[in-house]
Amino acid sequence: MLSIIGFVIFTILAFVFIGIVIKVFSAERHVYNTCYSLNTGFLDSLKGTMPTFREGSRDYKLMAGLAYDAKNKKFVEQGAISENLVDEILQ
């Protein structure tokens, strides 16, 4: 019984993953190029530490915020791809 439930959950997750991959790869080229130009590295996008200022002005394609780094006792900038840009990719 448990293996059947596991198989069903795995199958659902696989279909969701395949659907997301298809959506991402079928995104318009200019949206992909915009996301690619914003990305400073894979780990930066996962950690949310993408720089939100480019060429002296705020980049509104990125969400911005501050977090407190308790280890270094200072505020650090946080940036991630905005929800609007993600919605544009997944349309």
C-alpha positions in Angstrom: 0.0 0.0 0.0 2.8 2.4 0.9 4.7 1.7 -2.3 1.5 2.5 -4.4 1.1 5.9 -2.6 4.8 6.6 -3.1 4.5 5.7 -6.8 1.5 8.0 -7.3 3.2 10.9 -5.5 6.3 10.3 -7.6 4.3 10.2 -10.8 2.5 13.4 -10.0 5.7 15.2 -9.1 7.3 14.0 -12.3 4.4 15.3 -14.4 4.6 18.7 -12.6 8.4 18.9 -13.2 8.0 18.0 -16.9 5.3 20.6 -17.2 7.5 23.3 -15.7 10.4 22.3 -17.9 8.2 22.5 -21.0 7.0 26.0 -19.9 10.5 27.3 -19.3 11.9 26.0 -22.6 8.9 27.4 -24.5 9.3 30.9 -23.0 9.9 33.7 -25.5 13.6 34.3 -26.3 13.7 37.9 -25.0 12.3 36.8 -21.6 15.0 34.1 -21.4 17.7 36.6 -22.3 16.5 39.0 -19.7 16.6 36.4 -17.0 20.0 35.2 -18.2 21.5 38.7 -18.1 20.2 39.2 -14.5 21.7 36.0 -13.2 25.1 36.4 -11.6 25.5 32.8 -10.7 23.4 29.7 -9.9 24.1 29.9 -6.2 23.3 33.6 -6.1 19.9 32.9 -7.5 19.3 30.1 -5.0 20.5 32.1 -2.0 18.7 35.3 -3.1 21.9 37.4 -3.2 21.6 38.8 -6.7 22.6 42.5 -6.9 19.6 44.7 -7.3 21.5 47.8 -8.6 22.9 47.8 -12.1 24.8 50.7 -13.6 23.9 53.0 -10.6 20.2 52.5 -10.6 17.7 50.0 -9.2 16.8 47.1 -11.4 13.0 46.6 -11.1 13.2 43.1 -12.7 14.5 41.9 -9.3 12.8 41.9 -6.0 14.9 43.6 -3.3 15.2 43.3 0.4 17.5 43.5 3.4 18.5 40.7 5.8 20.5 40.9 9.0 23.7 38.9 9.0 24.1 38.0 12.6 27.6 36.5 12.1 29.0 39.8 10.7 26.5 42.0 12.5 25.4 44.0 9.4 22.6 44.3 6.9 23.1 42.6 3.6 21.3 43.2 0.3 19.0 40.4 -1.0 17.7 40.1 -4.5 15.7 37.6 -6.5 14.0 37.5 -9.8 10.6 39.3 -9.5 7.3 37.5 -9.6 6.3 39.4 -12.7 9.3 38.1 -14.6 8.5 34.5 -13.4 4.9 34.9 -14.4 6.1 36.0 -17.9 8.1 32.9 -18.2 5.4 30.5 -17.0 2.6 32.0 -19.2 
